[in-house]
Every structure is written in structure tokens, then in C-alpha cells.
Amino acid sequence: MKSLILSSEESQMQAEKLARYIGLEHKTIDVRYFPDGESLVTLPLPLNEHLIVYFNLHNPNAKLIELILACSTARRKGAQRITLITPYLAYMRQDIENHPGEAISQQIIGEMLCNYIDDIITVDPHLHRIENLSQAYPLKNAISLSAEGIIGDYIKETYTDVLLLGPDGESQQWVSAAAERAGCSYGVATKVRQGDRSVVITLPEMALDNKKIVLVDDMISTGGTIIKIASMLKDRHSTIEAAIVTHCLCTHEDEQKILDSGVRKIISTESIPHSTNVISLTHLIGNAVKKII
């Protein structure tokens, strides 16, 4: 079955790099907007039997509609298999009903997208209460990749004599794997939430004075936790050389606040187009694609 890579315009650069690495043709999906905000999605015909659709899903609401329109149209135009590549997979955090009446969006969006795709490949999704991605996306191939290895490689190539630090317990898997790959020591801070806006952070009991530190996590959103840790480490005469994450969701304003707090650099993978993008996902994703086509 001959394969073709399609992408949204926003994902075009990453999709073209992936196409070159795998050796496939790439085409771009055209999206235009009516005055009332509705999306007009047009696919570049002709299509192949197997479509690899590269679609970023941060700021997801309109994009999910456009993705569904694209995949449904592809089926109508003869596509027999659709593989979705979405390095950042949206709507994974709401995985239980915390308060009566709340939508369990992980389950709802997973069920919806599974009606339109045959495979999914993503990077470091939020798997908090489930063991694997197939529990949310019961497909033949539900592939959850991790950037921890390539982050570790980047640290090894870029920094010397640094200590890696995870900002909370959930970061344990990323910081420990990156530290092993980079050959660094690491520690993990503890974060206890005492309300919607109150968080208490405790640094690990280890030598942190006068250290060069690299923070490692899966995601930066507002950066509030990082700013608090930076303040605590400044009191110990340590420097945060970088905060390195898979997904950077912070606004330009929040990014500047993080840098103003003493973090020298923010570095992210290209999972979400952002000014902090440094680490390529092409080989990580491309090798996964090669195994299933």
C-alpha cells in the first residue's frame, strides 16, 4: 500500500522533514475560513491508499473539526488507511470526573477520533491514570513515543557538569531517563497543591548549593512551578542553565517571566511550533512510522 504524508499548513515544516527522512511524498491540506468562522478544508488530489496525516493539536478546538473534515473526505476519496501523527495530543488531562457533571474529555475525544483514523503516533501524552495510549485510543497501532532519550542526548552534547532536576513527582520518568542517557545525577522536587492557586514545593534532600542545574519535564504551561523553583535555587547560589521540555505551551509573556526568574534558556522539542523549539522529533517519529508502513 503506497503511502503519502498530508499535513496542515502549520505542521508543514515538520511534515516535510519527516517525508524526506522516510522517503515519501508530502502534500499540504488547504484550510480557508468563511466569515462566520467555519472551516473549508480541501485535500490535494489525488490521494494514496495510505495517508499519514501530520496535524498539531495544541489550541485544539478548531483543529479537531478540521482534522475530522480532512479524514472523512480522505475516506470518501479512497483512502483505505489513515495514520495520524500528532506530537502533542490534546484533551488527555481530563481523564476522570473530578466534579459531578464534568465531561471526561480524554475518553470522548479518543472515541471520536477513532472513528476516523486507523493508527495514532504521539509524543509524551498525559498518561496519568492509564497505563498505555491504547486504553484511550483502541486502535491497531496506538503509539506513545517519549522524547526523554533525545532530551538526554541533547543535554550530553550541550552541557557539562550539570545536575538534572524534575519539578514534581510526575516528572520522575523524564528526568531519570534523561539523566541516565546524559550520564548526569538527578533529583526530583515535591509539589503539593493546597488549592486552585496555592502550591507548596519542596526541593529534594541533596546537595544543591552552587550547582549548574537543568530542569527537565514533559511540559511547560504557565511556568509557575519553574519560577518558584528558580527563586528557591537562587537563594542557594545555583543557576538554572535551562528548562528543557517536550511540549512548550507557554505564551510569550509567560516565557519572559520564566527567563526573568533566572532561567537562562527554555528549550523544547518541535512538538508544538514555538520560539523555544530546538530539539528535532524527525528521527524519533520517522523510525516509528517506518515500523508500521
Backbone as a ProteinNet text record, in pm:
[ID]
protein_1_A
[PRIMARY]
MKSLILSSEESQMQAEKLARYIGLEHKTIDVRYFPDGESLVTLPLPLNEHLIVYFNLHNPNAKLIELILACSTARRKGAQRITLITPYLAYMRQDIENHPGEAISQQIIGEMLCNYIDDIITVDPHLHRIENLSQAYPLKNAISLSAEGIIGDYIKETYTDVLLLGPDGESQQWVSAAAERAGCSYGVATKVRQGDRSVVITLPEMALDNKKIVLVDDMISTGGTIIKIASMLKDRHSTIEAAIVTHCLCTHEDEQKILDSGVRKIISTESIPHSTNVISLTHLIGNAVKKII
[TERTIARY]
84.2	0	88.9	76.5	160.2	115.8	213.7	183.8	210.9	137.7	152.3	138.5	222.6	211.3	133.5	26.2	-50.8	-28.9	-34.2	-21.8	-104.5	-134.4	-187	-74.8	-110.7	-8.1	83.7	26.1	104.4	210.8	180.8	272.8	359.3	354.4	419.4	569.5	639.4	784.2	824.5	757.9	789.9	752.8	639.1	594.8	688.2	739.4	832.6	963.5	1012	1133.2	1109.5	992.1	958.8	950.5	889.4	876.4	1013	1105.5	1240.9	1311	1293.4	1359.8	1307.8	1177.3	1117.9	1127	1130.5	1133.2	994.8	903.2	767.3	734.3	631.3	582	500.9	504.3	426.7	337.5	215	123.3	57.8	13.1	-45.3	-196	-267	-412.1	-441.8	-534.5	-571.7	-690.9	-677.8	-787.6	-814.1	-938.4	-981.1	-1101.3	-1132.8	-1235.4	-1344.4	-1469.7	-1584	-1597.6	-1671.3	-1687	-1743.9	-1822.5	-1881.3	-1788.3	-1664.9	-1567.6	-1562.4	-1653.8	-1649.4	-1526.8	-1474	-1354.7	-1392.9	-1327.6	-1340	-1210.5	-1217.5	-1100	-1097.9	-985	-970.8	-845.2	-860.9	-747.1	-681.7	-549.6	-477.8	-489.6	-573.3	-594.6	-490.6	-457.6	-511.5	-444.4	-510.2	-458	-411.1	-324	-280.8	-371.7	-356.1	-440.4	-409.3	-281.3	-241.2	-200.1	-271.8	-240.1	-181.8	-68.5	-8.5	-36.1	-126.2	-174.1	-101.6	-21.7	56.7	-19.5	-70.4	-159.6	-128	-81.5	-61.3	-196.4	-213.8	-343.2	-338.2	-238.6	-248.9	-350.5	-409	-524.5	-622.1	-678.9	-731.1	-870.5	-953	-1095	-1123.2	-1076.2	-1098.5	-1021	-901.6	-818.1	-880.6	-947.5	-1013.2	-1121.8	-1198.1	-1300.7	-1235.4	-1127.1	-1058.8	-997.3	-944	-887.9	-996.3	-1110.7	-1221.1	-1270.4	-1284	-1325.5	-1226.1	-1096.4	-992.6	-997.4	-1007.1	-1004.6	-1130.6	-1245.6	-1370.2	-1367.6	-1317.1	-1306.2	-1207.2	-1097.5	-998.4	-1059.9	-1141.9	-1211	-1299.5	-1372.3	-1464	-1388.3	-1260.7	-1179.2	-1088.8	-1113.8	-1047	-938.4	-908.6	-805.1	-852.6	-767.6	-802.7	-744.6	-640.7	-577.9	-531.7	-561.8	-521.1	-443.4	-317.8	-231.9	-216.3	-258.1	-248	-119.3	-40.8	74.9	40.3	33.6	8.2	101	217.8	316.7	263.1	174.9	106.8	-38.4	-79.6	-215.6	-301.5	-399.4	-484.5	-587.9	-647.8	-758.2	-722.1	-600.7	-560.7	-565.1	-567.8	-556.8	-687	-800.6	-927.5	-968.1	-916	-935.8	-1031.4	-1082.3	-1186.7	-1284	-1397.2	-1494.8	-1460.2	-1385.7	-1345.6	-1462.9	-1558.3	-1678.2	-1798.8	-1912.4	-2030	-2066.2	-2085.2	-2126.3	-2014	-1888	-1774.9	-1761.6	-1729.5	-1702.3	-1566.2	-1559	-1430.9	-1376	-1305.2	-1270	-1172.6	-1083.8	-991.3	-1068.4	-1169	-1249.4	-1332.1	-1393.6	-1483	-1406.3	-1294.6	-1216.1	-1151.3	-1105.8	-1047.7	-1147.5	-1267.9	-1371.6	-1405.6	-1412	-1447	-1340.8	-1213.4	-1108.9	-1091.6	-1117.3	-1102	-1200.4	-1305.2	-1398.5	-1340.1	-1229.2	-1176.4	-1035	-964.3	-824	-802.2	-693.3	-658.8	-539.1	-450.1	-331.5	-310.5	-242.9	-205.9	-64.8	14.7	150.4	160.1	199.8	213.8	337.8	369.7	491.6	454.9	496.7	477.2	335.8	233.7	97.8	79	-23.2	-50	-120	-44.3	-98.7	-92.5	-183.3	-177.5	-243.6	-365.3	-438	-455	-394.4	-397	-253.5	-235.5	-101.3	-47.6	-134.3	-86.9	-191.8	-146.8	-231.5	-349.9	-334.6	-441.2	-566.7	-554.4	-673.1	-761.5	-703	-780.2	-807.8	-714.8	-726.6	-710.2	-818.8	-810.8	-798.6	-678.2	-650.2	-544.6	-526.8	-424.4	-287.6	-256.2	-130.5	-161.7	-150.1	-162.6	-26.2	57.1	199.7	229.7	278.7	318.3	470.8	531.3	676.2	716.8	842.9	892.7	1016.1	1022.6	1137.2	1248.4	1233.1	1331.1	1471.3	1479.5	1610.2	1679.4	1605.8	1669	1696.4	1617.2	1648	1777.1	1793.3	1917.6	2037.6	2021.6	2130.9	2167.2	2064.6	2090.3	2167.8	2128.2	2198.3	2342.8	2364.7	2500.4	2589.2	2532.2	2609.7	2630.6	2545	2541.5	2600	2582.6	2619.6	2720.8	2801.8	2895.3	2875.7	2892.6	2887.9	2757.3	2643.5	2513	2437.5	2347.1	2256.5	2118	2050.2	1914.7	1814.4	1708	1607.3	1468.4	1385.1	1245.1	1162.2	1065	991.5	887.9	847.6	748.4	754.7	674.2	678.4	645.8	555.8	518.5	633.5	733.4	847.8	953.8	934.3	1034	1078.5	982.5	1018.2	1104.8	1076.3	1152.6	1292.7	1299.5	1430.1	1522.1	1468.8	1554.5	1608.7	1523	1568.1	1666.8	1638.6	1730.4	1864.8	1863.3	1987.4	2070.7	2005.9	2078.7	2143	2070.4	2122.2	2237.5	2224.9	2325.3	2442.6	2426	2531.2	2539.1	2422.8	2416.3	2346.8	2372.3	2293.6	2162.7	2062.2	1934.6	1863.3	1768.3	1679.5	1541.5	1442.5	1304.7	1243.8	1188.4	1121	982.7	924	789.1	696.1	579.9	481.7	350.2	299.3	171.7	77.1	-34.6	-132.4	-227.5	-238.9	-324.8	-449.9	-475	-591.9	-571.1	-667.7	-658.2	-536.9	-494.1	-386.3	-268.4	-272.5	-167.4	-92.7	39	123.4	245.9	277.2	395.5	497.3	619.5	725.4	837.9	883.2	996.4	1106.8	1226.2	1339.2	1389.3	1448.8	1498.2	1613.1	1626.5	1733.1	1863.2	1931.6	2058.5	2136.9	2263	2348.1	2305.9	2247.8	2200.6	2267.2	2353.2	2420.9	2528.7	2534.8	2640	2646.3	2528.7	2521.7	2472.5	2510.3	2450.7	2339.3	2218.6	2102.2	2025.8	1979.3	1890	1758.8	1648.7	1516.3	1465.1	1405.2	1353.1	1210.3	1119.2	979.9	916.4	791.5	721.8	660.4	627.9	550.1	574.2	574.4	561.9	431.3	347	223.7	237.8	211.5	232.3	372.6	436.3	571.6	576.2	461.3	457.4	546.1	545.7	628.3	776.1	813.7	954.2	1000.9	916.2	953.2	976.7	892.5	911.4	1041.4	1070.5	1194	1315.1	1306.8	1418.4	1448.6	1344.2	1363.4	1430.1	1388.2	1445.9	1592.7	1624.8	1762.7	1853.7	1797.3	1876.6	1926	1843.3	1883.4	1997.9	2017.7	2124.7	2242.3	2241	2351.3	2372.8	2263.3	2268.2	2204.3	2246.2	2192.2	2114.8	2002	1926.7	1972	2054.3	2108.5	1999.7	1901.7	1793.5	1677.3	1558.4	1441	1410.3	1418.9	1404.3	1281	1190.7	1064.2	1029.5	939.2	886.3	791.8	693.3	588.7	596.2	611.6	610.6	482.4	393.4	264.4	256.9	364.7	355.7	348.7	281.5	270.9	404.6	417.4	539	556.2	445	450.1	500.6	446.9	491.6	636.7	673	811.9	907	870.6	956.3	962.6	852.7	852.1	946.7	948.4	1037.8	1183.4	1214.5	1351.5	1389.9	1296.3	1322.8	1347.1	1294.7	1311.3	1452.1	1530.7	1666.9	1696.9	1596.8	1620.1	1686.5	1804.2	1880.9	1824.5	1757.5	1709.7	1594.5	1497.1	1391	1411.4	1410.9	1435.4	1323.4	1267.8	1161.3	1185.4	1115.6	1112.2	1016.5	1010.4	924.8	783	740.7	605.5	498.8	524.8	436.2	521.4	485.7	565.9	577.6	700.8	723.4	862.6	881.6	1011.7	1122.4	1085.7	1184.4	1225.4	1168.2	1198.4	1345.8	1407.1	1547.3	1565.4	1496.5	1519.8	1424.5	1479.8	1400.2	1338.5	1216.1	1147.7	1148.1	1213.9	1203.9	1244.6	1359.8	1406.6	1321.4	1283.2	1201.5	1069.4	999.6	871.6	891.9	992.3	1015.1	1044.3	1122.6	1154.2	1028.4	938.3	812.3	724.8	721.2	640.8	693.8	825	884.9	845.1	820.7	786.6	644.1	557.2	416.5	367.6	452.3	406.5	456.3
-118.4	0	125	207.3	325.7	434.6	500.7	599.1	741.3	835.9	977.9	1053.4	1154.6	1237.5	1363.7	1386.4	1509.7	1587.2	1718.4	1795.7	1922.1	1976.2	2111.2	2207.3	2329.2	2427.8	2456.1	2459.1	2486.5	2379.3	2255.3	2143.8	2114.9	2201.5	2173.1	2149.8	2232.8	2220.8	2086.5	2047.8	1920.2	1803.1	1814.6	1706.8	1689.5	1799.3	1789.9	1724	1756.9	1691.2	1541.9	1506.7	1365.6	1294.7	1359.2	1298.8	1271.9	1367.5	1346.7	1231.1	1221.8	1117.3	978	967.8	837.2	806.1	911.9	892.1	886	971.8	974.4	1112.9	1119.3	1246.9	1317.1	1450.2	1529.9	1628.1	1644.5	1745.3	1817.4	1940.6	2021.6	2033.9	2021.2	2039.7	2190.1	2231.1	2372.8	2398.4	2498.6	2537.3	2685.8	2718.3	2858	2877.8	3003.2	3030.9	3121.1	3081.9	3164.4	3277.2	3383.8	3496.2	3457.1	3348.4	3307.3	3216.4	3194.2	3114.8	2968.9	2922.6	2783.6	2759.3	2634.7	2597.6	2528.3	2568.2	2498.7	2422.9	2289.6	2203.4	2139.8	2152.8	2095	2009.4	1884.1	1793.1	1801.8	1782.6	1785.9	1651.1	1643.7	1518.9	1502.6	1378.8	1252.6	1211.6	1119.5	1069	925.2	881.6	742.7	661.7	529.4	442.7	460	486	505.9	651.3	722.8	861.9	873.1	941.7	974.4	1122.8	1152.3	1289.3	1349.1	1452.8	1520	1646	1646.6	1754.2	1791.4	1913.5	1961.2	1992.6	1953.6	1970.4	2056.6	2144.6	2245.7	2350.3	2424.4	2509.4	2427.3	2321.9	2211.5	2225.8	2314.5	2303.2	2313.2	2418.5	2430.5	2323.2	2289.8	2192.8	2053.6	2016.9	1886.4	1877.7	1984.1	1985.6	1972.6	2047.6	2042.6	1906	1843.5	1708.5	1608.5	1617.3	1526.2	1547.6	1673.2	1701.7	1644.1	1658.2	1606.7	1454.9	1388.5	1242	1183.6	1243.6	1195.3	1211.3	1324.1	1346.8	1249.5	1221.4	1126.5	988.8	944.8	815.5	817.7	927.8	937.9	936.6	982.9	987.3	865.1	761.2	633.7	591.4	670.4	630.6	508	406	282.7	278.2	355	358.7	501.1	549.2	683	673.2	717.9	721.3	865.6	895.3	1031.2	1046.9	1149.2	1189.5	1323.2	1324.4	1447.7	1450.2	1513.9	1509.4	1555.3	1655.8	1694.4	1651.9	1558.5	1505.7	1578.1	1652.7	1734.5	1649.7	1710.1	1652.5	1519.1	1508	1387.5	1405.9	1528	1550.4	1523	1550.8	1528.6	1383.4	1296.6	1152.7	1092.4	1173.8	1129.4	1245.5	1213.8	1316	1364.7	1474.9	1528	1587.1	1645.2	1702	1654.4	1632.3	1579.8	1662.9	1594.2	1660.3	1696.4	1679.2	1712.7	1611.6	1661.9	1573.7	1507.6	1378.5	1306.9	1316	1424.3	1458.4	1359	1300.2	1201	1089.4	1038.1	928.9	973.4	1090.8	1138.4	1167.9	1240.8	1274.8	1150.3	1059.4	934	854.5	839.2	764.3	833.5	965.4	1039.8	1021.6	1043.3	1034.1	892.4	792.7	653.5	617.1	697	674.3	715	790.9	848.5	804.2	743.2	706.2	558.2	504.8	364.5	348.9	447.8	445.4	585.9	592.3	722.8	714.6	818.2	829.8	965.2	965.2	1089.8	1081.5	1192.6	1201.1	1249.4	1173.5	1208.8	1259	1176.6	1216.6	1204.3	1268.3	1264.4	1132.9	1035.6	905	895.4	963.9	972.8	852.4	819.5	709.7	589.2	593.5	477.1	434.6	306.2	252.4	273.3	274.7	291.7	363.7	417.9	501.1	424.1	293.8	214.1	208.6	241	244.4	363.9	470.8	587	582.1	519	507.3	360.1	281.8	138	110	133.3	115.1	6.6	-34.9	-135.4	-87.6	36.7	97.3	226.5	223.6	344.4	363.5	445.3	451.1	578.2	557.7	667.4	669.5	766.9	781.1	872	864.2	955.2	1027.7	1155.8	1237.5	1235	1157.1	1159.6	1122.7	1028.8	987.1	1096.8	1161.2	1265.7	1390.5	1412.5	1521.7	1490.8	1366.7	1326.7	1342.2	1304	1319.1	1465.8	1551.8	1695.5	1750.7	1710	1756.7	1709.6	1585.9	1530.4	1605.9	1644.8	1714.8	1863	1919.5	2064.9	2111.8	2033.6	2079.9	1985.4	2041.3	1962.3	1997	1896	1915.6	1980.6	1924.6	1976.8	1870.2	1916.8	1831.3	1847.4	1737.5	1745.2	1744.6	1823.5	1835.3	1828.6	1742	1737.1	1821.2	1898.4	1992.1	1927.4	1802.5	1735.4	1585.4	1510.3	1364.9	1311.9	1380.6	1333.2	1343.5	1426.5	1442.6	1334.4	1247.6	1145.4	1064.9	1018.3	930.1	1001.3	1130.5	1202.9	1238.6	1291.1	1336.4	1219	1105.9	990.4	929.4	917.9	860.1	953.1	1084.6	1180.1	1179.9	1169.8	1167.7	1044.9	930.7	808	821.7	878.1	894.4	995.7	1101.3	1207.7	1178.6	1078	1047.4	1149.3	1200	1303.2	1250	1316.5	1292.7	1370.6	1327.9	1397.7	1392.8	1483.3	1485.8	1527.4	1506.5	1540	1617.3	1734.1	1814.1	1756.6	1800.2	1758	1877.9	1856.9	1964.4	1919.1	1996.9	1966.6	2083.3	2054.6	2159.4	2174.9	2296.2	2325	2403.9	2413.7	2486.3	2513.7	2581	2608.1	2693.4	2781.1	2873.8	2865.9	2768.5	2757.9	2625.7	2635	2516.8	2530.5	2425.3	2422.9	2328.5	2377.8	2299.4	2275	2152.1	2114.7	2058.6	2115.8	2066.4	1934	1848.5	1719.9	1738.3	1642.2	1647.7	1596.6	1687.1	1655.3	1786.9	1775.6	1894.7	1976.9	2093.3	2180.1	2317.3	2342.5	2472	2483.4	2601.2	2632.9	2530.4	2490.9	2392	2455.4	2392.7	2424.9	2321.5	2370.1	2282.1	2294.9	2180.3	2176.4	2113.7	2187.7	2135.3	2054.4	1937.9	1850.8	1810.3	1825.2	1785.7	1757.5	1711.6	1686.1	1812.5	1911.7	2025.4	2150.4	2264.6	2393.8	2456	2495.4	2564.3	2712.2	2749.7	2889.3	2911.5	2804	2816.1	2855.6	2855.3	2897.6	2813.9	2682.2	2593.9	2620.3	2637.7	2663.8	2794.3	2896.4	3025.8	3012.8	2935.4	2914.9	2841.1	2738.3	2662.5	2750.2	2833.6	2923.2	3015.6	3066.7	3154.2	3080.1	2957	2877.2	2844	2814.9	2779.7	2902.2	3018.2	3141	3167.5	3134.7	3151.5	3058.1	2953.2	2856.4	2876.3	2990.9	3029.9	2928.9	2870.9	2779.9	2847.4	2805.8	2862.4	2757.4	2797.9	2708.8	2738.6	2650.1	2670.7	2663	2575.8	2561	2485.9	2511.6	2428.3	2360.2	2228	2152.7	2063.3	2077.2	2004.5	1949.2	1852	1802.8	1905.1	1950.1	2039.2	2175	2280.4	2416.2	2486	2508.9	2571.1	2715.2	2765.7	2896.8	3009.7	3116.6	3235.8	3310.2	3409.4	3490.2	3561.7	3608.3	3676.3	3583.5	3460.4	3364	3322.2	3308.5	3275.1	3380.5	3507.4	3614.6	3612.9	3580.7	3570.8	3460.5	3349.6	3239.2	3283.4	3349.7	3396.6	3502.8	3588.3	3692.2	3632.5	3512.2	3448.3	3393.9	3389.2	3339	3216.8	3162.6	3050.8	3106.2	3056	3116.1	3086.5	2972.8	2934.4	2836.1	2845.1	2744.8	2670.5	2539.5	2456.8	2353.3	2338.6	2240	2161.4	2048.6	1978.1	2052.4	2009.9	2075.9	2017.8	1957.9	1900.6	2006.4	2129	2243.1	2356.6	2415	2526.8	2638.4	2672.7	2767.8	2827.1	2946.9	3013.4	2936.6	2842.9	2767.3	2637.1	2606.7	2479.5	2467	2358.7	2329.8	2183	2094.3	1950.3	1891.1	1829.8	1772.6	1638.7	1615	1487.1	1399.8	1445.3	1377.1	1231	1201.7	1063.5	978.7	1035.4	961.7	919.6	1014.7	984.1	902.3	939.9	869	721.8	687.1	546.1	469.2	537.1	470.9	448.4	546.6	532.6	417.8	408.3	304.4	164.6	149.5	17	-26.7	68.4	30.5	48.6	102.1	117.4	1.7
0	0	0	-102.9	-116.4	-19.7	43.6	147	98.6	156.8	128.9	260	281.3	400.7	367.1	442.3	434.8	563.6	557.2	680	672.7	789.8	797.5	760	723.4	687.2	805.8	925.9	1045.9	1070	1032.1	1053.9	931.8	831.5	703.8	717.6	792.4	802.9	863.5	973.2	1036.8	946.4	877.9	790	670.6	617.2	504.3	546.9	666.2	716.2	734.4	786.4	805	670.6	572.1	439.5	377.9	392.3	338.5	409.4	540.5	618.2	581.3	560.6	529.1	379.8	298.7	154.1	93	143.2	92.1	37.7	-43.5	-94.4	13.9	12.8	106.9	31.2	80.8	28.7	146.8	121.1	227.6	210.7	321	323.8	323.1	239.4	232.5	324.6	411	500.5	482.9	453	444.6	535.2	563.7	663.6	607.5	633.3	597.9	700.2	665.3	758.7	894.3	900.6	1028.7	1108.8	1057.5	1130.5	1091.5	1006.6	963.1	874.8	882.8	806.8	676.7	568.3	440.6	417.9	425.6	414.5	276.5	205.6	71.3	66.9	24.7	16.4	-120.9	-126.5	-255.2	-326.5	-427.1	-500.1	-609.7	-649.7	-598.2	-467.5	-395.2	-269.3	-285.1	-196	-193	-101.2	-105.9	-23.2	125.1	156.8	296.1	314.2	399.4	428.5	569	577.7	706.6	728.5	820.7	840.6	960.8	935.3	1039.7	1079.9	1203.6	1246.7	1390.2	1413.5	1550.2	1614	1742.1	1806.9	1933	1947.5	2052.5	2005	2098.3	2065.9	1980.7	2038.4	1959.2	1900.4	1950.1	1916.2	1766.3	1701.1	1556.6	1480.6	1529.9	1458.8	1457.6	1566.6	1569.9	1463	1445.7	1340.7	1203.4	1180.9	1051	1025.7	1129.9	1116.4	1078.4	1143	1111.9	968.8	929	791.2	690.7	720.5	629.9	621.7	736.9	737.8	673.7	701.5	641.8	490.8	443.6	299.1	236.4	306.2	255.5	235.9	330	315	191.3	173.9	60.5	-72.1	-68.3	-189	-203.1	-122.9	-148.1	-51.4	49.3	146	223.7	228.3	299.1	440	462.6	595.1	623.8	744.4	786	916.6	911.4	1029.4	1072.7	1195.1	1248.1	1328.2	1291	1370.7	1435.3	1565.8	1639.4	1759.8	1745.9	1853.4	1988.6	1988.1	2111.8	2100	2184.8	2180	2283.4	2234.2	2321.6	2395.2	2495.3	2572.5	2639.6	2688.3	2760.5	2912.4	2962.2	3107	3181.8	3121.2	3189.8	3170.7	3259.6	3243.1	3345.4	3437.6	3530.3	3552.5	3613.8	3651	3791.5	3799.1	3929.4	4006.1	3934.3	3994.8	3914.4	3980.1	3909.6	3787	3676.3	3553.3	3459.8	3502.8	3415.6	3302.1	3185	3070.9	3087.3	3062	3063.2	2921.5	2894.6	2756.7	2694.9	2774	2717.9	2649.7	2716.7	2663.1	2543.6	2554.8	2448.6	2319.7	2331.7	2212.7	2153.3	2239.9	2190.6	2108.5	2161.3	2088.6	1956.6	1958	1836.6	1728.1	1764	1662.6	1609.5	1693.4	1648.5	1538	1520.2	1409.7	1275.1	1277.8	1153.8	1120.2	1215.6	1192.9	1224.4	1170.2	1193.8	1287.4	1289.4	1375.6	1431.6	1545.5	1601	1657.4	1631	1685.7	1754.1	1880.4	1954.6	2043	2108.7	2189.7	2329.7	2430	2570.9	2600.1	2571.3	2609.2	2759.9	2811	2954.9	2988.4	3034.7	3074	3226.3	3291.9	3437.8	3503.9	3462.3	3525.3	3434.1	3317.4	3229.2	3200	3170.7	3153.2	3013	2913.4	2776.7	2693.3	2581.3	2497.1	2439.5	2418.7	2357.6	2444.1	2572	2657.2	2623	2573.6	2529.4	2379.5	2305.5	2159.7	2121.1	2127.8	2098.4	1948.3	1896.3	1754.3	1735.6	1611.1	1581.5	1626.7	1597.6	1642	1715.7	1847.1	1929.4	1994.8	1931.4	1965.6	2044.3	2165.5	2252.9	2261.4	2195.9	2198	2313.2	2353.1	2455.7	2405	2436.5	2396.9	2499.8	2606.5	2715.2	2666.3	2571.6	2520.9	2441.6	2350.9	2269.7	2353	2457.6	2550.4	2624.3	2668.6	2733.6	2642.1	2516.1	2418.9	2401.1	2394.3	2378.1	2497.9	2616.5	2736.7	2736.2	2698.7	2695.3	2598	2483.8	2380.9	2412.6	2499.1	2516	2648.9	2754.7	2888.3	2952.9	3040.4	3121	3267.7	3350.9	3496.1	3540.3	3494.8	3536.8	3616.2	3698.5	3774.2	3713.7	3686.7	3632.7	3747	3731.3	3835.9	3774	3829.9	3790.2	3885.3	3834.8	3920.4	4011.6	3983.8	4068.2	4042.6	4118.2	4108.3	3970.3	3897.6	3764.1	3664.4	3695.8	3605.2	3624.1	3721.5	3755.9	3633.6	3553.5	3442.2	3338.7	3314.1	3212.3	3261.9	3383.6	3433.7	3460.9	3509.2	3536.9	3408.4	3306.6	3179.3	3108.9	3112.1	3050.2	3121.5	3255.1	3333	3300	3285.8	3251.2	3113.7	3019.7	2883.3	2880.5	2962.4	2962.4	3055.3	3141.9	3238.5	3350.3	3394.8	3498.6	3623.6	3735.2	3855.3	3843	3920.5	3913.7	4048.3	4063.9	4178.3	4133.4	4221.7	4188.4	4304.6	4275.2	4377.2	4405.6	4514.7	4552.9	4545.6	4482.9	4469.9	4531.3	4626.2	4690.2	4664.9	4601	4570.5	4689.5	4739.6	4853.7	4815.7	4690.6	4639.8	4493.2	4429.1	4285.6	4250.7	4342.6	4311.7	4409	4500.4	4602.2	4588	4568.4	4552.8	4642.2	4716.9	4800.8	4738.1	4716.1	4652.2	4752.1	4757.3	4842.6	4754.8	4764.3	4686.6	4745.2	4663.5	4714.2	4812.4	4903.4	5002.8	4940	4874.5	4811	4797.1	4765.8	4754.2	4632.7	4659.9	4552.3	4553.5	4647.7	4655.6	4548	4484.9	4388	4273.6	4225.1	4117.6	3987.1	3876.8	3747.4	3724.9	3707.4	3706	3574.4	3525.5	3409.6	3454.6	3440.9	3472.9	3354	3381.5	3275.3	3309.8	3213.6	3234.4	3099	3102.8	2976.7	2918.9	3005.5	2956.9	3040.7	2974	3040.7	2993.4	3089.4	3054.7	3089.5	3214	3254.7	3309.5	3357.9	3413	3559.5	3626.9	3766.1	3856.8	3837	3919.9	3896.1	3772	3738.7	3802.3	3799.8	3857.9	4007.8	4075.3	4218.9	4248	4168.9	4188.2	4160.7	4057.7	4025.9	4141.7	4206.4	4321.7	4436.7	4460.9	4569	4542.3	4417.3	4382.7	4383.1	4350.9	4354.1	4496.3	4594.3	4734.4	4772.1	4691.8	4719.2	4623.7	4557	4467.8	4354.4	4308.8	4194.9	4074.3	3955.9	3832.7	3755.8	3700.3	3612.3	3469.5	3416.8	3282.2	3175.8	3199.2	3101.4	3164.2	3111.6	3136.2	3003.5	3001.9	2877.5	2887.3	2789.7	2793.5	2655.3	2655.6	2528.1	2466.7	2545.3	2493.5	2562.5	2486	2541.7	2497.9	2594.4	2567.4	2615	2674.7	2739	2635.9	2677.1	2594	2596.5	2507.8	2506.8	2640.9	2697.7	2827	2936.7	2941.1	3042.8	3019.3	2892.9	2860.5	2916.4	2901.7	2952.6	3104.7	3170.9	3317.2	3364.9	3293.3	3329.5	3315.5	3205.8	3184.4	3287.5	3321.3	3421.5	3559.8	3583.7	3714.5	3736.2	3629.2	3641.5	3557.7	3490.8	3399	3273.3	3242.1	3132.7	2994.3	2980.9	2847.5	2862.9	2774.4	2763.4	2632.1	2638.7	2520.9	2511.7	2392.5	2372.3	2244.9	2234.1	2106.8	2014.3	1889.2	1791.2	1790.8	1902.7	1908.7	1887.5	1935.3	1916.8	1860	1746.7	1694.6	1797.8	1835.5	1944.1	1928.3	1981.1	1970.7	2041.9	2131.3	2208.5	2141.2	2024.1	1957.1	1922.2	1967.2	1936.1	1897.3	1965.5	1952.7	1849.6	1746.8	1638.4	1678.7	1630.9	1652.6	1527.2	1422.3	1292.8	1299.8	1357.1	1361	1455.7	1569.6	1666.1	1602.9	1541.5	1478	1351.9	1273.1	1146.9	1165.5	1267.4	1292.8	1333.9	1406.9	1445	1322.2	1232.1	1110.8	1024.6	1011.4	928.5	973.1	1102.1	1155.5	1122.6	1086.9	1066.8	922.3	834.4	695.5	609.5
[MASK]
+++++++++++++++++++++++++++++++++++++++++++++++++++++++++++++++++++++++++++++++++++++++++++++++++++++++++++++++++++++++++++++++++++++++++++++++++++++++++++++++++++++++++++++++++++++++++++++++++++++++++++++++++++++++++++++++++++++++++++++++++++++++++++++++++++++++++++++++++++++++++++++++++++++

